[in-house]
Amino acid sequence: MKRVGDGINLKLRESILALLPRAPKKHVSTTEVLASLRAREQHVTARAVQQELSELEALGHVERVTSSKPFRARLTAAAPTTRIDPYVGLALLVARESFEHLLPPAAATLLANALTGARSAVAGRAEARWLEKVRLLPSGFQLGPAPIDERVLRAVVDALERDRQLEVQYTKRASSKEELATLNPLALVQRTGLLTLVCTRAGTSETRQFHLHRMRTARVLDAMVQKPAGFQIDAHVGRGEIAMKLADPQRVVLAIDDSLVPVFREHAFGGDHEGPTLLEDGRFRVAGTVARTLELKRFLLGYAQLVEVLEPSDLRGEVHSALVNAAARYASTR
């Protein structure tokens, strides 16, 4: 079944919107619209114009009088303006890579066409130079993104959009064996170089994470998604579930060298951040409640020469053991 947003001819749509008067002005006939389009050397059929008007009506942008022929139409008072502001166009182009993969198919089609308009909006203007001056980069060293099969991505997004179960062939980390799993897709999370499907397995309520690059195949099923009661993606992320959770969030207290004071003054360490406050030994105390994740552990190890974990004792022990093992690896000369 054709969905709103599929197969949009953006140029034709913009041309039609530009020709229609806005309410409360009088309607114009589709015959007049077609004649104006052809006068502009746009080769278009009456059927194509009617299809565009029907879809615009479904979006709430156009109201039509169809009681007699020729049909008549006008813009609703709430219809958006047709031209993309150069700064809006610039924002679309800059932000494209951040959210393009998270959109459902119809919205992705709209975005692709909007980007065409965005490029036109900034072409030849001073704003276009911003595209040569703005880059979105991750913080810290990152490996390159793992390749994702486009068919898998489309199936995952389609299942999410329509609340359908998904059957995937999946390879676990550090394993070459594929397994077949039926999933209830709940949310799609994009992190640097990584797309992760938050879901449950069919027949269970425990949330799981499946990385799309480890999916070999994906097929949308007819069965509706069985969503766990009370599931909220923001709460799921806040508990550290996405970042390889090791334990529940807890209070962590650090002693940091003075070189890191600006970092912790500018960036909160958890939602109830405290510090930096000066300690007797000249270092600074920082505290906050944070999710106990593998990412936290990597952060602490990455700053090991400048940061000491004071509390809790088990986290301090984990960092100590990791550093002892790392020192042993580098003890022998090669």
N, C-alpha and C positions, 0 to 999 in steps of 0.2 A: 504494500500500500504506500502511495506517495505521501511523504511527510512534509510539513511546512519547512522550508529552507532547502529542500533538495533541488538541485539543478537550477539555481538562480542565475539569470542573466543580469548581472549587476548594471551593465551599461543601459539596457532596456529599462530596468526598474527605475534607475535614476532619471532617465528621460521622461518616463511616465509621471513620476512624482513631481518633476519640475513643471509639467503641463497642467496639473490638476490644481484648481483653486482650493483654498483652505476654508473650512466651515467658519462662519455662517454664509460664505458666498455661495452663489448658485452652482449647481452641478454642471458639468460639461458632458457631452455625449461621447461615447466610445468612437463614433465615426469621426468626430472632430480631433480626438486624440490620435487616431490612426493617420489621418490626413497630415497632421502636424509632424508626426514622426517621419512619414514618407517625404515630406517637404525638406526635412533635414538629411535626406538620403540614407535613412535607416531602413534597411530592407526587412520588413516585419509583416507578419500576417495578422489578420483580425483575431484569429484563434489565440495567437501568442499574447496579444494585448489582453484578451479576456482572461486567459490563465493567470497573467500577472496581477490583474485587478482582483481576481478571486482570492489569490494568495495574500495580497495586501489587505483585503477585507478580513480574511481569517486572522491576520496579525493585529487587526484593529486600527490600521493606518488609513483605510479608505472606507467610505460608506457609499453604497450603490443603490440606485433606483432601477429595479428590474421589472417593474410592473408593465412596462411597454417598451417597444423597440423604437429607435436605438436606445440601449441602456445608457444611463448617465451616472457620473461618479464625481466625488470630490474628496479632498483630504479631511480626515477628522481633526478636531481641534488639537488632539494630543499627538498627532503624527509627527515623527522626527523630521528635522531638516534633512535635505538630501545630500548636501555637500559636506565632505569631511574637512573640518578645520585643520590647517597645516600642523598645529601643535598636537591635535588629537591623532592625526595621521602619523606623526613622529612617534608618539607614545605607543601606538599599535605596532609599529615596525621594531622599536627597541624592545618591547615586552614580548614579542612573538615567541621566542624560544623558551620563555619561562612558563607558558601555559598552553601552548598549542596542542601538546599530547594529552592534555587533561580534558579536552572538550569532546562532547558527544558528536556523532557524525554530522548531524544537521548543523550544529553550531560551528563545527570545523569548516564546513562548506561556506557558511556565512563569513567566517574569519578570513578564509582564503580570498573571497570576493572583496571583503572590506580592505584587505591588504593591497589589492589591486587599486582600489580607490585611494588608499593611503599613499601609495607610491605616486599616484597622479597628483595628490594634494601637495606633496613636498617637492615634486620634480621642478627643477629650475629655480627653486627658492632658497633663501639663505638657510632655512631650517634643515634642508637636505644635508648640509655639511655636518650636522650633528651626528648623522649616521657614521661618519668617519671619526667622530670624537668620543663616542660612547660605547663602552663594552661592559657586558655582564660577566664577571669572573667569580669563581668560587674562592672561599677563604682558605688559604693553605694549599699544600700539595695535594693534587687529586689525580688518580688514575683516569685514563680515558674511559668514556662510556662503553658499556658492553652492548654489542649489537642486538637489536630486537627485531624479530620477524614482523613485518608490517601487517601480515594477516592475523597474527596473534594480537597485536595492538588493536586492530579494528574490532576483533571479536570481543576483547575485554571491554572496550569502551561501549560497544553495542549492548553487551549484557548488562553493564552498569546502568546505561541510560534506560533500558526497558525493564530493569529489575528481573532479569532472567538468570537461571543457574548456568554455570559454565563447566564444560568438561575439558580438562587440560592434560596433556602429557608433559610431565615435569621431571627435571633432573635436579636432585638435591645437591647441595654444596659438597665438593670433594667426592662426588660419586658419578659414575658413568651410567648407572642404571636408571632407566626411565620408569616412572610410575604413572598410572592413570588415576585422576582424582576428579570428583564432582564437587564444585565449589559454589558457595553463595557469595557473590561479589558485594562488598559493602562500600568500599571507597578506593580511590586511586591516589597514591601519594608520590609526588615527584621530589626527589632529592638530587643533589649534584651527580649527574651521570647514572642515575638509578630510578627506575619506575617500579613501584611496589603495589601489588594488589592486596588490600586488606580484606579478609574474607573469613568464612567458616567452611569447614568441610560439611557436606550434606549429612544430616542426621546428628550433628554436634552443635554446641553453642560456643565453643572455645574459639576466639579470634586467632587467626594465623596471618602470616605475611608470605606471599609468593612473589618473587621477583620475575618480571616479565621476560628478562633475557634468558631465564632458565626454562621457559615454556617452549616446547618444541611445536606443539599444536594447541589450538584452542577452538572449541565449538560451542556456539550458543544453543542452549536447550530450551524446550518449551516450558518447562517447569518454572514457577515463580520462585523468587528468592525467599528463603526463610531467614528473616533478620532477627538477631538476638534482641530480647527486650531491653530497652534503655541504651542501646548502642549509640555512641556519639563519637565521631572521628576526632574532634578536638580533644576530648577527654582521653581517648586512646593514645593520641600522640603525646599528650601531656604526661602520661604515665611512663613514657619512654619505651613503649611497645615497638615502635618503628625502629628505634636505634639499638636493637639487640639488647633488650632489658636483661640485667643480671640480678637485680633486686628492686624492691619497692623504693620510691623516692624517700630520701632521708636527709637529715641535717649533716652537712659536710663543712668542716672547719679547716682552713688552710693558713699556712704561714708563707708569705710571698716576699721575694726580694724587692727592693725599692724600684728596680727597673720595670716591674710589672704593675706598679701602682697606677699609672695612667690608664692601663688596659682595664683594670677592675673599677676605676672611677667612671669610665665611659660605658662599660658593659656590665649589666647585672649578672651576678652569679646566683641564679635561681630567683623565684618570685619574692622571697623575703630577704633579699640581699642585705648584708651588713658589712661595713668597712669600705675601704681599708683603714684600720686603726693601728697606730704605732705600738709595737711590742717592746719589751725591755731589751731584747737582743738586737734591736735596730731593724728588724723585719716588720712586716705588717700583717695583721690578722684580717682575713676575709671569711665570711660564712654565708651559707644559703642552703635552702632545701632544694635538692636537685634529683633528677631521675638517675638511678644507679644503672648505667648503661655501658656498653663496650666503648662508646664514643667518649664518655667521661673518663674512663680508664686511659684511653689513648691520649686524651688531652693532658691528663696528669703526667703521663710518662713522657709526652713531648716536651713538657716544661719541667722535667724532673730536676734539672740543675737550679731552677729558680723557685720551685714550689715544693713545700712539704705538707703532707696530709697529717693533721693533728688528730682529727676525729672524722669518722668512727674508727675504732681500732681494727676492724676486719678489713676495711678499705685500705688503711695504712699498711696492713700486712700483705694485701694483694699487690700493692705497688712495690713494696720492699722485695717480695719474692720475684717479681718481674724484673726488677733492676739487678738483683743478684744473678739471675739467669742470664741477663744481657751482658753483665760484666764478665761472666764465665766464658761466654762466646768470644769475647774480645780479648781474653787473657793471653791466649797464645798468639805469637807473631807468625805471619805468613810470608 
